[in-house]
Amino acid sequence: MSPALLTVAAVAGLLIGLSLGALGGGGSVLAVPVLVYALGESPGQATTGSLVVVGLTSLIGAITAHRAGNLLLGRGVAFGVMAIAGAAVGSKASSLVPGPVLMSAFAVLLVVVAAVMVTRQVKARARSREKAPSPRTHLDEPIVTLRPFSCAWGRAAKVVVTATVVGLLTGFLGVGGGFLIVPALVLALGLPMGKAAGTSLVAITITSAAALVVRAGTAVQPDWALVGLLTLLAVIGGWLGARLATRVHTDRLQTAFTGLLLLVAAYTAVQAVPAII
């Protein structure tokens, strides 16, 4: 591995980890563009390698969240299990799609993630100005009870649909989907934001592992040494990001990261779309 590749992988891994550690999500979507455009992997190799970066970083983050008391293991496992079918389908579909189409879809995803982050930021500022009370949580209210049987169908539908979409995205594009999981856990299960962010890491770990199992043994394999280095630096960056979040206002971090996502989305689109046309 050349010194230039080592440097790029180190910087990219730290940046991905910093965003995950400081903001609780979003950083994993940078792994595929970095692997393709900075480190020379094909889209198929990059989406497979990204699953390793996403899965292992999320696993380490989940352990940290558990120690901090910000993880509900049962709910994270349940969400992840529901997403496995989508992850399997997405992984199979990814191998059938041409590389330029895959990267164009990724550019769209980057814009969506940036839009979600901007929306959250605007809503958080509005709540702060209004000093509105936090919504009531229902941590102890199950979605389904057997004796007597009852089901909160609206909440159940939100969880199932979101889990399926997250699984599809994880399998197809090699992303974690935390930007979808966290709102689903907040809105459907009533989890506080801190516990939702920690719990989502369990689901991301499970879906990433499921997608990797489906891809195991295929001809498209990434440079595992490169992926390992990226993962190691992402884990270190995640630890540094968690410390940074205690010193810098998260609004500033989120604004900077959103701008970075839009720049990467534009570059990805410029590179991918002409190849399709």
C-alpha positions in Angstrom: 0.0 0.0 0.0 1.5 3.3 -1.1 2.1 6.2 1.4 -0.5 8.3 -0.5 -3.2 5.6 0.0 -2.2 5.3 3.7 -2.6 9.0 4.2 -5.9 9.2 2.4 -7.3 6.2 4.3 -6.1 7.6 7.6 -7.7 11.0 7.1 -10.9 9.6 5.7 -11.2 7.0 8.5 -10.8 9.7 11.2 -13.3 12.0 9.5 -15.9 9.2 9.2 -15.3 8.3 12.9 -15.4 11.9 14.0 -18.8 12.4 12.5 -20.2 9.2 14.0 -18.8 9.9 17.4 -19.7 13.6 17.5 -23.1 13.5 15.8 -24.3 9.9 16.4 -24.7 9.1 12.7 -24.2 10.1 9.1 -20.5 9.4 8.8 -20.9 5.9 7.4 -22.3 7.4 4.1 -18.9 8.8 3.4 -17.2 5.4 3.3 -18.3 4.3 -0.2 -17.3 7.6 -2.0 -14.0 7.6 -0.2 -13.3 3.9 -1.2 -14.3 4.6 -4.8 -12.9 8.0 -5.6 -10.0 8.4 -3.2 -8.9 4.8 -2.7 -9.6 3.3 -6.2 -12.1 0.6 -5.3 -14.9 -0.4 -7.6 -18.5 0.4 -6.5 -19.1 -3.3 -5.8 -15.9 -3.6 -3.7 -16.7 -0.3 -1.9 -20.2 -1.2 -0.8 -18.9 -4.5 0.6 -15.9 -2.9 2.3 -18.2 -0.1 3.7 -20.3 -2.8 5.5 -17.2 -3.8 7.5 -16.4 -0.2 8.4 -20.0 0.5 9.3 -20.6 -2.8 11.2 -17.4 -2.8 13.3 -17.6 0.9 14.1 -21.2 0.5 15.2 -20.3 -2.5 17.3 -17.7 -0.6 19.2 -20.1 2.4 19.5 -22.8 0.1 20.9 -20.5 -1.2 23.6 -19.6 2.3 24.6 -23.3 3.3 24.6 -24.1 0.3 26.7 -21.5 1.3 29.3 -22.9 4.8 29.3 -26.5 3.5 29.9 -27.7 4.7 26.5 -28.6 1.4 24.9 -31.8 -0.7 25.0 -30.4 -4.0 23.8 -33.7 -5.9 23.3 -35.2 -3.1 21.1 -32.1 -2.7 19.0 -31.9 -6.5 18.4 -35.6 -6.6 17.5 -35.2 -3.8 15.0 -32.1 -5.3 13.5 -33.7 -8.7 13.1 -36.7 -7.2 11.3 -34.2 -5.5 8.9 -32.4 -8.7 7.9 -34.7 -9.6 5.1 -34.3 -6.2 3.5 -30.5 -6.4 3.9 -30.4 -9.7 2.1 -32.6 -8.5 -0.8 -30.5 -5.3 -1.1 -27.2 -7.2 -1.2 -28.5 -9.4 -4.0 -29.8 -6.4 -5.9 -26.6 -4.5 -5.6 -24.7 -7.1 -7.6 -27.1 -6.7 -10.5 -26.7 -2.9 -10.8 -24.0 -1.2 -12.9 -21.4 0.8 -11.0 -22.4 4.2 -12.3 -26.1 3.6 -11.4 -25.0 2.5 -7.9 -22.9 5.7 -7.4 -25.7 7.9 -8.8 -28.1 6.4 -6.2 -25.5 7.1 -3.6 -25.3 10.8 -4.6 -29.1 11.0 -4.1 -28.8 9.3 -0.7 -26.1 11.8 0.4 -28.5 14.7 -0.5 -31.3 13.0 1.4 -29.1 12.5 4.5 -28.0 16.1 4.4 -31.7 17.2 4.1 -32.7 15.1 7.1 -29.9 16.6 9.1 -30.9 20.1 8.2 -34.5 19.4 9.1 -33.5 18.0 12.5 -31.4 21.1 13.1 -34.2 23.5 12.2 -36.7 21.7 14.4 -34.3 21.5 17.3 -33.7 25.3 17.1 -37.5 25.9 16.9 -38.1 23.8 20.0 -35.3 25.6 21.8 -36.8 29.1 21.0 -40.3 28.0 22.0 -39.0 26.1 25.1 -41.5 23.4 24.3 -41.6 20.4 26.6 -40.1 17.2 25.4 -42.7 14.8 24.0 -43.9 12.1 26.3 -42.0 8.9 26.0 -43.5 5.4 26.4 -40.5 3.3 27.1 -42.6 0.8 29.1 -45.5 0.6 26.6 -45.0 -2.5 24.4 -46.2 -2.4 20.8 -47.6 -5.9 21.1 -49.0 -7.7 24.1 -50.2 -11.3 24.1 -52.3 -11.6 27.2 -54.7 -10.0 26.5 -53.7 -9.5 22.8 -53.3 -5.9 21.7 -51.2 -4.2 19.1 -50.4 -0.5 18.5 -50.7 -0.9 14.7 -49.5 2.6 13.8 -46.3 2.3 15.8 -45.8 -1.3 14.6 -46.2 -0.2 10.9 -43.6 2.6 11.4 -41.1 0.2 12.8 -41.6 -2.6 10.2 -41.5 -0.2 7.2 -38.4 1.7 8.5 -36.6 -1.6 9.4 -37.2 -2.9 5.9 -36.1 0.3 4.2 -33.0 0.4 6.4 -32.2 -3.2 5.6 -32.5 -2.5 1.8 -30.2 0.6 2.0 -27.7 -1.3 4.1 -27.5 -4.2 1.7 -27.7 -2.2 -1.5 -25.4 0.7 -0.7 -23.4 -0.5 2.3 -24.6 2.3 4.6 -25.8 2.1 8.2 -29.1 3.9 7.9 -28.8 5.5 11.3 -30.4 8.7 9.9 -33.6 6.6 9.5 -33.3 4.3 12.5 -32.9 7.1 15.1 -36.1 9.0 14.1 -38.0 5.7 13.9 -37.0 4.7 17.5 -37.9 8.2 18.7 -41.3 8.4 17.0 -42.5 4.8 17.0 -41.0 3.6 20.3 -40.8 6.9 22.2 -37.1 6.6 23.0 -35.2 9.7 24.1 -32.7 10.8 21.5 -29.7 9.7 23.5 -31.0 6.1 23.9 -32.3 6.0 20.3 -28.8 6.9 19.0 -27.2 4.2 21.1 -29.9 1.6 20.4 -29.6 2.2 16.6 -26.0 1.0 16.7 -27.2 -2.5 17.6 -29.5 -2.6 14.7 -26.8 -1.2 12.3 -24.4 -3.9 13.5 -26.9 -6.7 12.8 -28.0 -5.5 9.4 -24.4 -4.9 8.3 -23.4 -8.4 9.4 -26.4 -9.9 7.6 -25.5 -8.1 4.3 -21.9 -9.2 4.6 -23.0 -12.9 5.0 -25.1 -12.6 1.8 -22.1 -11.2 0.0 -19.6 -13.7 1.4 -17.9 -15.8 -1.3 -18.8 -13.5 -4.2 -16.2 -12.5 -6.8 -16.3 -8.8 -5.8 -14.0 -8.5 -2.8 -12.4 -5.2 -1.6 -8.8 -4.6 -0.6 -9.2 -5.9 3.0 -6.0 -4.3 4.2 -7.3 -0.9 3.1 -10.7 -1.6 4.6 -9.1 -2.7 7.9 -7.1 0.5 8.1 -10.1 2.6 7.3 -12.1 0.8 10.0 -9.4 1.1 12.6 -9.1 4.9 12.0 -12.9 5.2 12.1 -13.0 3.6 15.5 -10.3 5.9 16.8 -12.1 8.9 15.2 -15.4 7.8 16.8 -13.7 8.0 20.2 -12.2 11.4 19.4 -15.6 12.6 18.1 -17.4 11.7 21.3 -14.9 13.8 23.2 -15.1 16.6 20.7 -18.9 16.7 21.2 -18.5 17.6 24.8 -16.4 20.7 23.9 -17.9 22.0 20.7 -21.6 22.9 20.1 -23.1 20.1 18.0 -25.0 22.6 15.8 -21.7 23.8 14.4 -20.4 20.3 13.9 -23.7 19.3 12.2 -23.7 22.4 9.9 -20.1 21.7 8.8 -20.8 18.0 8.2 -24.0 18.7 6.2 -21.9 21.0 4.0 -19.4 18.2 3.5 -22.1 15.8 2.5 -23.5 18.1 -0.1 -20.0 18.6 -1.6 -19.4 14.9 -1.7 -22.9 14.4 -3.3 -22.1 16.9 -6.0 -18.7 15.3 -6.8 -20.3 11.8 -6.8 -23.0 12.9 -9.2 -20.5 14.7 -11.5 -18.5 11.5 -11.7 -21.3 9.0 -12.0 -24.0 10.6 -14.1 -22.0 11.1 -17.3 -21.1 7.4 -17.3 -24.8 6.5 -17.4 -25.6 9.0 -20.1 
